[in-house]
Amino acid sequence: MIRPFVFVLLGSLAWSLTAAQQPGQKVPTVAMAPVGKVQVRAGGSATVDLDFRIENDFHINSNHPKSELLIPTALQFKAAEPVKIVKVNYPAGQDVSFPFAPTEKLSVYSGDFTITATVKAPPQVAKGTYPVTGELRFQACDRSACYPPRSIPVMFDVTVIAR
């Protein structure tokens, strides 16, 4: 049996697809803070904290939403050869209920949150600076509607130093 909130959620999504195309409609934003200096020794690894901020009055689904119908927040990296992203750790979501489904709790991020990535450099890599790029994909919602999924770019540099 499909729970009632699914119908409300799908209806909200359909409404927001129309609303998002109207002139003057506010588009929810998620921004990434600049990443500090990232250094790793050849053959070693380092963790990188990626800090994000969600605009007030909005939330995004966590990496593990409570329904398969909800779009999870996901961080994906493009190849950064020879440096590799070997692990990504997402924070736990906050369980919150909303007026469109008062008896359901959804796992969301709001305000500031941090995703931690582990970067690794192979032993024979040359010293230097290597760019890492990717994107954070998410679906933002407010207390009454969800907006079309979006992505923002993720970029930082990794400096490989001697062993």
N, C-alpha and C positions, 0 to 999 in steps of 0.2 A: 504494500500500500504506500502510495506517495503521500508524504506529509503535507499539510496545508501550506506550510511556509514555502515549499518549492514553487507552488503556483504564484504566491505573492512575489517571490524572488524573481521568477521568470517574467511576471507582469511588470515588475519594477525595472528589470533589464530592458524590456521592450520600450517602456516609457522613456528610460534614460537614453536609449539610442536616438529617439526622436528629439528629446530635450537637448542633448549635447550638440545637435546640429543647428539649433536656433541661435540667431545673433544675440550677443550679450550673455549667453549662458556661461556660467562659471565652470571652468575646467579644473578639476582637482589636481593638485600638484604634489609630487614627491621629489625631494631634492637630495643629492648626495653631497656630503661635506668633502672638502679636499682631503686627500690622503697624505699623511706625513711621509717622511723619508723611510723607505723600505730597503733594508740591506740584508743580503744573504751571502754566506760563504759558499764558494764552489763546493758542491757535494752536500750542502746543508739545506735546511728549511727555515722558514720564518712565518709567523702569523701576521695577518694584516686585518685591522679592524676597519670595516667599511660602515660609516655612520650615515644614516638616512633620517630625514625629517618629513613627516606627513603634515600637510596643511591642516590647520585647526578646522574642526567640524567634519573631518573626513577620517576614514579608517580604510585599511586594506586587509584582505584575507591573509592569514598567516601562511607559512609554508605548508602547514598541515591543517587545512580547513576541515571542518567536521562533516562536510558533505562532498561527495564526488562531483556534484553539480557546480560547486564553487571553484573559481580559478585561484590556484595557489600562487603566492608570491614566490618567484624563482629567479635566482641569479645564475646567469650562464656566461661563461668566458669563451672567447675565441682563442685559438691556439696562440700561445705566447712563446713559441720555440726560441731558445731551448729551455726557457723557464716554464714550469708547469704549475697549474693550480691543482693540488692533489686532494684537497678537502674543503668543504664549505659547511660551516655550522650556522644554523638559523636559531634565533631566539625562540623561546616558547611564546605562543600567542596568548593574548588575554581573552578569557571567556566573557562575552558581553551579549546581552539580549537587546533587541531593538523593537520599536513600535510595530514594525511590519510582521514580527514573529515573537511576541512577548514570552512565549513559553520555551523558545529555543535559545540556546547559547551558541554563538558563533565565535570561532577562534580568529582574532584579528590583531593587527598592529595599529597603534595610533601614536601620535606625537613622534618621539625619537626612538629609533631602534638601531641595533648594530648586528651586522652579519660578519662573521669572522671567516677569513679564507686562509688556507695554508699554502704557501708558495714554496716550490722546491727547485733547486738548481742542480744540474748534473755535475759530477766531479770534474769533467774535462771542459766545462764551459769557460769561455774567455771572459776576463774581467770586462765590465762595461754596464751600461744601463739598457734595460729591456722594457719596452712598453707592454702593459697588460690591458686588454680591452674586453668589454663584454656589455651585458645589459641586464637591468633589473626589470622583470615583467611583473605586473601587478594589476589588480582591479580595485579601483577606489570606489567607496560608497559613502553616502552620508546617512542620516538617521531614517531616510525614507526611500532612497533610490540608489541603484548601482550604476556606474558609468562604464562605457566601453573599456576593455583592457588597454593598457598602454605600456610602453617600455621607455626607460631612460638609459642613456649611456653610462657605463662604468669605466673609468680609466685611472690608471696609476702606473708609476714606473718602479721597477725593481733594479737595484744596483747590486751586481755580483762583485764581491771582493775576493781577494786571494784566500786560499785555505788557511 
